[in-house]
Amino acid sequence: MKIRDIVNRDIVNLINCENEPIHIPGSIQPHGFLIGLTKEFKIIFCSENLSDYLSFKYTEVLGKSFKDVFGVENFNAINDSALEANVLQLKMKLENKSFQCFFHQSDDCYIFEAEPCGVKTDSVTDVYNQTLQFINYLNTTQSLKSLCEMVARETRSLTGYDRVMVYRFDKEYNGEVFAESCRDDLEPFLGLHYPHTDIPVQARELYMRNVLRLIMDMDYTPVPIYAIDDGSGRNLDLSLSILRSTSPIHVEYLKNMGVGATLTISLIHQGKLWGLIACHHYSSKNLTPEIRLAAQLQGQFITSQIDVRQSNEEYEVSRKTNNALEKVTGLDLPPIMESFKIISVSPELLKLCNASGVSLYINGEVYKNGITPPVSVIPSLSDWLFEHSNDSNFATDKIIDFIPTMKSVWDRVSGVVYYSLGKNNSIIWYRTETVIEVNWAGDPNKAIIKDANGLHPRNSFAKWKQISKNRSTPWLYPELNVAAKYAHTLQKQINLILLSDEEMKYRKLSEKLKESNEELQNINWISTHDLQEPLRKIQVISSMVLFKEKDNMSENMIDSLYRMNKSAMRMQNLLADILKYTRIKNSDKAFELVDMNRILEEILFDLKDNIVDADAEIVVSDLPHVYAVPFLMKQLVSNILLNSLKYSSPDRKPLISVSVEKGVRDLNYGDSTYFKFVFKDNGIGFHQEYAENIFNIFTRLHSQNEYMGSGVGLALCRKIIQAHNGYITAKSSLGNGAVFVVYLPYKRDAEVD
């Protein structure tokens, strides 16, 4: 059987450390031993130091089953929990020695780790009492900071480490010592910042997976892990291992700080690494499993309380911003553009977000208050934010990061909260720059030290001050929340002004329309009454002249008088048709149940001479009763029949048919039913392209010399039908007659037996 070690010997330095495979070091720390098992519990991995704890060597156990090496009782203990996803902790007797054992699954292997149970300095009862006391202290803290300070103090008391820090990450994963408890003779690290490079990405990922990490002695010599060499070259993922060996870069980093042992507990909040409880000791140090668990529990207390404590801290901010919101929304504002000027000068508008300035950009006008960019710049800034936010909202405490070219903006302000109110409409709150002094533990720009031996982590952690510029104080959630609420209120004001403007516009149009109607009525009166009198005189005088002087006039003179008389008559008819057209009104009071058979009888009697002269045949089916205005129905049918008689073909006898269908549905005109009256003739017809134009007033398809008429008849038909909530269509082709279809609303109670 071939055996090989799986130590990862890839060269690691600070240039490639972010890619260092720290989860597969192939070695462990020496304060325990490790074996790796197949799913059948065959030992295929074993740490070299097995013989330091038991009577056999790693070479003697590789390839054997766990049961054969450690006994049936111990095998049964882990076999019962082999499918557990989390780390299983249990105590075992191995060769009559007590071990604290840890068992978990890693990919397709099981990992078994064992640490000897040493002399306990604290009993389980003592740990329990300290934890209970900690819970009692928990209720005495109000803010998140005071909670973290208490956790640091109690964790140090529980574990005995020289220094305990609560380490908090920012958005870029730069760290800050947020709370600390340390020996009196040590220099405090409280308030110091550390760059994100100190804890690279893959290290943060491991902190998310394995929440407790222990280094007992910084001067340890890594113990290699050996494996059966089956040619696969596989490695062992130690992400959840208690004994996993530490990155040499991290060890060197801690040694440069003078640290001898560490305990690190991950603080995970809302699925992200919020921070760490970092415990430092300046000599070697180990902890019992009970104390490790109690310390881990204190970390969970912090993460469970983050939202609650932050809410407490934000309550006062929220109370003040909501008071300001009530006052600014309570302003009595008229629905005019001047209202935005009133809003902009209100001091409560700034208090909404605790802002230094505010601007309103409404329909091309800028209204501002406080410290803002120049008025000339605000429209272009608003347009940029509109596009950048996709017509939504945007907030930052460092605007220079987004628009570095707009110097006139970030020279005056650093923080911006933007809400779109539509194209060319916005509200923007501003905050001025807040110069912040950040104390770093060493120069963050010199995290890498180069010397004759290569690259190393920095060895200086002396306080290094950095002045942060071009950044405002961050916008808090209550401030952003109130800003969103007020932006919604402001949108309502804009809509109210638009509605008011539209109402004013329609009121003015209505007044103009009323004036126009009155003028039209006057014109109509003049055209239908005052103009009739001169026309009658023209007809009378021309008739008298023809009667008395006809024998003494030339043929040209007689023809001229006839044509003058005819023109006067045509104009009279035109004026009469205009009068009919303008008098049609939709009045419910004029509607009644009308017998269309009787209407048609009256029309045929009135048109008897026209029908005889044209030698026309009219075929009529039985017609229904409809709700309509009687005289308008008579005018409608009369105009359609006269139109068919006028445009009859000289090549055949005129034939006109009138039929009806009831309960016809036409979705093109709504989900309604109609009486469908069909008027069909065999006249000269017309091109279908003119089917709509013929219903326009004064529209004619033929000259006056070919066919007499005013061009009002069919327009009058359409207006009558519209007054009855119906519609009319025409279908024809040249030389093949025409079909006029009239749709009138169908009502069942119009049916008469």
N, C-alpha and C positions, 0 to 999 in steps of 0.2 A: 504493500500500500504506500503510495506516494503522499507526502505531506509537504505543504508549503505555508508560509505566513502570508497574510493578506494586508500587511502594512502599506498604507498609501504613501509612496515616496515621491510623489510629484513635488517639484520645487515650488514653494509658495512664498510670495513676497507681497509687499503692499500694493504693487501694481495689479496683481491678479487675485488679490485676496477676496474680492467680491465674488469670484468664481471658485473659491476653495471648497472642495467637497467635504465639508466638516462633518457631514452625517455618516461618512464611511472612512473613518481614519484607520481602521484595521488594527486599533490598539485601544487599551483601556487604562484607567488609573489603577494603581496597585493595591488599593484598600479593599479589594474583593476580587473574585474570579468570575469568569463568564463562559458559558457554553452555548452553542447553537444547535438546535435540533430540527430534524425533518418533521413532517406531519405524522410520521410513524414513530417519532421519538428516538430516532437514531442520532447519535452525536456526530456532527460533521464539522463543528467549529469548537475550539477550546483555547482559552487564554493560556499563555506560557506559564503563568504563576500558579497553576492549580496545585502543584506540589508544595507551595508555601503554606497551604491551608489543609491539604489532605495528604494521605500517604501514597498517592500514585501520581504519575506524570501525565501530561497532556497526550503524549504519544501512546499511552496505555489505554486511554478512553476513546480516542477517535475511532469511529467505525462501530462502536458498541452501542447498545441500547441504554437509555436512561435507567430503566428498571434494573438491568444487570449491574450497573455501576452504583446506583444510589438506593436501591432497595424498592420493594413493592409498595411499602407504605408511602414513601415520598413520591413514587410514581403516581399512585392513586390520587394524592393531594393535588398534583398539577393536572393530571388527566381529566379530573372532574371539571376543571375550569379552562380547558384548552381552547374553547371557542370564545372566551371573553376577549373583547376588543381592548379594554383598558389594562393598565398594569395591575397585576395581582400581587399583593404583599402577603407573605406568610412566613412563619418560623418553622425551621426544620432542624432535625438532629442529623448531622452528617458525621459518621465515625465518632459518635458520642460528643460532638462539638455543636454548640448552638450557633445557628446562622440566621440572619434576617435575609430572606430571599424575595426576589422580584421576578415575576414571570409575565411575558407579554408576547404577542404575535408581531412579526416583522416580515412583511411580504409573504413568502411561502415557507418561512421558518418560525420556530419558537425560540425566544431568547430567555435563558435562565441565568440570573445573576445572584451572587451570594456575598454577603458581608458578615464577618464574625460579630457576634454580639459581645460588645465590650462591657466594661464596668459602667453602670449607669450613674450619672451624677444627679439625675432627676427622676423621681418615680412618676408613674402614670398619673397618680393622684395629684402631684405637684403641677404637672402639665395641664391637667383638667382644671385645677383651681386658677391657674394663671389665665387660661382661656376664658373661664367664667368671669374673672375680673375684667378682662379685656372687653367682653360683651357689655358689662355694666358701664365701663368708661365710654363705650360707643355712643350711648345715649346723651352723654354730656357735651358732645361736640356739635356745633351748628354748621360751620362752613366746611367745604372740602379740604381746605388747607389745614384746619385744626384737626380734622379726622386723620389726615396723612401724618401730621406731626405726632399724634397719639399712637398711630400704628408703628411709626419708626421707633418711638420710645419703648413701646411694649414688646416689639419684636426683638429689640436689643436686650431687653430684660429677660426675655424668654430664651434667646439663643446664646447670649454671652459674647456676641461679636463686638469688636472694637468700634465699628462704625456701621450704622444702618441708615440707608438713604432711600427715600421714595423718589424715583427718577421718572420724570414725565416727558413724553415726546410731543413735539409740535407737528405741524402739517408735513414738514420735510424730514421728519424723524431726527431732527436735532434734539438733544436731550437737555433737561434742566433739573438740577437737584431741587426738588419742590419742598421736601421736608427732610430733616436729618436729626439723628441722635448719635453722638460720638463721645469718646473719652475726653475728659477736660483738657488733657495735654495735647490733643490732636488739633491741627488747623482745620477749621470747619470748611466744608465744600458747599454749604447752603447757598443757593442762588447762582452757582456756577453753571455755565452752559458747555455742552460737549457736541462736536459736530457729528453729523449722521454717519460719517466714515468710521467713527469709533465702533459702531455696531453695524456691520454691513448687512445687505439684504438677506443673504441666506442664514445669517445668525438670527435675524428677527423672525424668519420663518420657523426656525427651530424653537425659538421661544414661544411661538404660537402653538406648536405641537407638544412640547414638553415643558410644563409650567414651572418645574422645579429643577434647578441645576446646581450641583455641588462640586467644588474643587477643594479637596481636603488639604493638599500640600502643593504649593506652587512649584516646589523643587522636585516633584515626583519624576520618576523615569517611566515613560510609557511602556506598557506591557503588550507585546505583540500577540495577535490572535492567529492561531494556526488552523488550517483547514485541510480536509482530504482533497487532494488534487485530482479531480475527475476530468480535468481538461476544459471545464466550462468557464473557468476564470471568474466565477461569480464572487461577489463581495457581500458584506453584511451591513445592512442599514441599521445604524445605532441611534436613530433619531430619538427614540423613547428610552434609551438605555440610561440607567443610573450611573454606570461606571464609565461611560464614553470618554475617551481621551479628548483633551481640549486642543484647539488650534494653537500651534506654536506662536503664531502672531499674537493671539489673545494673551497667551501666557507671558510673552515678552512685554506686552502692553501693561499688564497688571504688575509685573516685577518692576517696571519703570516707576510705578506708583508706590512701590514698597509693600505691596500686598502679599500676604503669605497664604491666605485661604479665602474662599468666597462662597456665598450662598446667594443665588439669584432666583426670584419668584416673579413669574410673568403676571402682569395686570392686564387682562383682556376685557375690553368693553365694546359692546355692539359689534363683535366679530373682528375687532382691530386691536393691535398691540398699543394700549394706552400708555403703558409705562412699565417700570420694574421696581421691585423691592431689592435693592442691591446691598448685600451685607459683606463688609470687608473685615478681615482679621489680619494682624501683622505678624502672625506665626501660623503654623499648621493648626487645623481644627476640624473635628468631625462632629456630627450630630446624630443622636439616636433617631430612629424612624418616627417615634412619637413626637419629638420636637419638630422634626421636618414637617410633619403633617399639621401640627398646630401653627407653625409659621405660614404654611401655605394657606391655611384657613383665614389667617389675618389678611392675606392678600385678596382673598375672595370677598372679605368684608368691604374692602375699599371699592372694588369694582361694582359691588351690588349697591353701593351708596353714591356713586358718581352722579347719576341723574338727579337723585333726591337733593344732594347738597348743592349742585349747580342750580337747581330750581329755586332753592332757598336764597342763593346769592342773587339770582336774577329777579326775584319777586319785587324788590324795591324798585328796580329799573322798570319792570313791567307796570307797577302801580303808577309811577310818574308819567310814563309814556301814554298810558291809557287815559289818565286825567287830561293830558294835553289833547288827546284825540277827541275826547268828549267836548272840550271847549271849542276846538277848531271846527268840528262837525256841527256844533250848535250855532255857528254864525248865521245870522239872517241875511241870506244872499239873494239879490234879485237875479233873474235868469237873463243876465246880459254879460257881455265880455268884460265890463268893468269889475265884475265880481272877482275875477282872478287877481286884480290889483289889490283888492281888499284882503284876499286870502294870503297873498305873498307877503304882505307887511305884518301879518299876525305873528307875534312872538311864539305862539303855541306851535306854529308850523315847524320851527326849528327844534322845539322841545320834543316833538314827536320822536325824533331819532337822536336827540342830543347832538345835533349837527351844528357846524359853524356857519353854514349858508344853505340856501335853497333857491332853485330856479324853476319857473314854470314856462314851458314853451308851448304856446297854444295858438294854432292857426297862424304861425309865422311871427307872433308877438312874444317878446321875452319879458317876464315879470320876475324880479329877483329880490332877495333880502340876505343880508349878511355877507360873508366872505365867499365869493364865487369867482369863476373864470370871467374874463371880459365878456360883455354882452355880445360882441361881434363873434365870439368863439362858441357860445352856447348852442346855436343852431347846428353847427357842424359836429359838435360833440354829441348832441342829441341824435343826429342822423347816424353817426358811427355806432353809438350804443344800440340804436334801433336795429341796425344790421347785425351787429355782433351778438345781440341777445335774441335774434330772430323774433322781434316784436314781442318781447316778454319783459324780463327784469334782469338786473345785473348788480352785483355788489362786490367791492374790493376795498382793501385798506391800502393798496399800493397801485394807483392808476398808471404810474410810469411803466410798470411791467407790461401793460397792454397797449399803450399809445405813447411810446418814447419820443415820437416826433412832435407831439403836440405840447411843446414846452410851455406855452401860455396857459395851459391847464394845470400841469403838475408843478409849475412854479408857485402857484397860489394854493392849490389843494392837493391832498394825497389820497383821501378816501372818497368813494363815490357810491351812492345807492341810486339806481335808476329804475324807473317804472315807465313802461310804454303806455301811452293813452291813445295809441293809434298813430298813423303816419302824421308827422309834423306836430305831434302832441306828446308832451312828456313832463314828468316831474323828476328832478334830480336833487338829492341832498348831498352836501359836501362836508368834509372834515379837513382841517389843516394838518400839516405835518406835526407829528409828535416825535421829538428827538429822544431816542431811547439809548441808554447806556447798558450794553450787554457785557457781562463779565464771563469770559471764556476760561476754561481750565487749560491754559496754553493757547498759543496762536493757532486758530483753526486752519489757517492757510499753510501751516508747517506741520501737518499731521504725519508727513513722511520725512524721515531723516536719512540722508545718504552719507555713507562714510566708506572707508577702504574695504570694509567687509560686506558692503551691499546696502540694501534698504531695510529700515527698521521703523517701528512705531516711535512717535516722539517720546522723549524722556523728560521733557519739561512740562509741568502742569501748573506753572506759576500763573497767577491771575493776569489775564490779558484783556484789556478793555477795548470794546468796539462800539463806535457810535453809529447807530442805525438811523438813516435819514430816509426821506421821501416815503414815509409810511405813517399813516394815522393810527389812532387807537382802533382796535378791531370793532366791527359792528356786531352787537349782541343779538341773539335770537329775538328777544322781546322788541327790540328796535326795528328789526327787519319785519317782524310780524305786524307791528302797528303801521309801518310804512305801506305794507301791502293793503291793509284795511283802508287806509286813507286814499291810496291810489284808486281803489274801487269807488270810494265816495266821490272823488274828483271826476271820475269817468261819468258818474251819474249827473254831476253838474254840467259837464260838457254836453251830454245828451239832452238835458233839460233846456240848455241854451239853444241847441239845434232845433229842438221841437218848438220852442218859443219863436225862433226866427222863422221857421216854416209856417207856424200859425199866423204870424204877422204878414208873411208874404202872401199866404192864401187869403187872408182878410182883405189885403189891398187888391188882390186879383178879383176877389168877390165883389168889391166895391166898383172896380173898373168894369167888371162884367155886368153889374147892375146898370151902370151908366150906359154901357154899350147897348144893352137890351132896351133901355128906355129910348135911346137914339134910334134903334132899329124899329121900335114900335112907331116912332114919329115918322120915320122914313116909310114904313109900311102903310101908315095912314095916308101919307102924301101920295104914294104910288098907287094905292087902291081906291082912293077917293078923289084927291085933287087932280090926279092925272087922267082920271076917267072922263071928267067934264070936257077938256079940250079935245079928247079923242071923239067923243060923241058929237061935238060941234063940227069936227072935220068930216065925220060921216054924213051928218045932216046936210051940210053945205055942199059937199061933193055930190050927194044924191039929188039935191035941188037943181044944181047946175046941169047935171046930166038930164034931168027931167025937162027943164025949160029950154036949154040951149043946145041940146044934142044935135039937132038938125043943122045948126049953124057952126058946129065945131068940126075940125079935121079929125081924121081917124087917130092920129098921134095924140091929140089932146084928149079924145075920149078914152084911149088906152091908158093915158097917164092918170086920169081921174079914177078909172077902175082900179088901177094898181094902188093909188093913194088910199082909196076906200078899203081895199083888201088889207093893206099894211096896218091901217088904223084898227081894223077888226082883229088882226093877228096880235097886235099889241094889247088890245083889250083882253083877249083870251089869256095872254101871258101874264098880265097883271092879276087876273082872276085866279090863275093857277098858283102864282106866288102867294096870294092871300090864303089860299087853302093850305099851302105847304107850311107857312109860318104859324097857322092857327092850331096845328096838331099838337096836343098836349096829353101827357099820360095822367089821366085823372081817374082814380078808382071809383069815384062817385058816378062817373058817366058809364061805367060798365054794367051790362045787364045780359040776361039770357036772350040770345038772338037766334032766330030760326033762319038758317042760311038758305033754305029752300024759298022762303018768302022774299028774302033779299034778292035772290037771283030772278024771281018772277018779276019784281019791280024793275030791275035793271033791264031785262029783256023787253019789257013793255016800253021803257024809255028809249031803248036802242032799236026799236022796231024798224024805223026808216033806214038806219045804217045797215041793218042786217039784210033788209030787202034789196037795197041798192047794191050790196056786195054779193047778193044771191048766196048767202052763207048758210051753212047748217050748223047748229049748235046742239050737241048731245050732252045731257046732264044726268048724272046718277043721283040717287037719294042723298041729300046732304044733312049733316047733324046740326044740333044746337050748340052754340059756342058762347062763352062769356066774352063780350066785346062791346065796343061803342058802335051802335047801329049805323049811324051815318058814315062813319069811317069805313066799316065793312062794305057798305054800298059803294063808296068812292074807290076802295081797293079793287073789288071785282070788276067794276065798271072800267077802270083804267086798263086792267089787264086785257079785257075783252076788246076794248077799243084799239089797243095796241096790236092785237092779233088781226083785227079787221083792217087796220091801216096798212099793215105789212103783209097782206095776203098776196099770193102768187097769181099773176095774170094767166098762168098756164093751166090752172086747175081750180075747181070749185072750192071755196074756203070751207074748211071743216074744223070746228073747235069742240073739244071735249072737256068736260069738267067732272072730276072724280075725287074721291076722298078715302083715306085710310085713317083709322083711329088707333091710339095707343102705340105710335111709332116712337122708338127710342133712338137717340142719336148722341153718342158719347162725345162727339166733337163740340157739342153745345151743352155739355153738362149731362149729368145722369138724370134726364127728364124724359117725359113722354109728350107726344104732340099729336094733333090732328094734322094730317098731311094732305093738303088740297093740291091737286095736279091740274094745271091748265095747259092743254096740248093743242097746237095748231099745225097746219101744213103749209105755212106761209113761206116767205123768201128766206127766213132764217138769218143767221149772222155767224161770223167766226167766233169760236169759243173763247179766244183770247180777250174778247170784249165783254165777256159775261159779267165782270164786276163793274166795268166802266159805265154800262148802260143804266146803272142805278144812281149815278152821280148827277146832281142837278145841272141842267143846261147841257148835258152831254147828248150829242146826236151822232148817229153813224151815217146819216145821209144829209144832203143839202136841202135847203128849204124849198127849192124848186122841184125836187123829187118827191118829197113827202112833207106835208104841212105838220106843224107842231111846235111846242115851246121847249121841249127837252126837260119838262118837269114831271111828266106823268109817272114814269117808273121810279124816279127819286121820291115822289109822293107815296108810292106804294111801300117802298122800304121804310120810310119814316112812320107810316101807319103801322106796319108790322112791328117795328121796334117799340112803338108805344104800347103794343100788346105783348111784349116780352117774347116775341117770336122772331123768325127770320125768313128770308126769301132767297131763292137761288134760281139761276137760269142755265139751261143747257141747250145748245144748238149747234148746227153746222150749216154752212152757206148752202141754200137751196133746199134744205130738208126740214123746214119748219123749226119751231121752238117749243120748249117745255118750261113753263114757270111753275115752281113748287113753292107753296106757302105753308109754313109750319106755325100753327097756333097752339099754345099750351093746352094739353088735354086734361080735362077734369071729368071724373066719372059722374058727378052730380049734374053735368050738362046733358047727359043722355036722357032722352024723353021717349016714353013708350008710344 
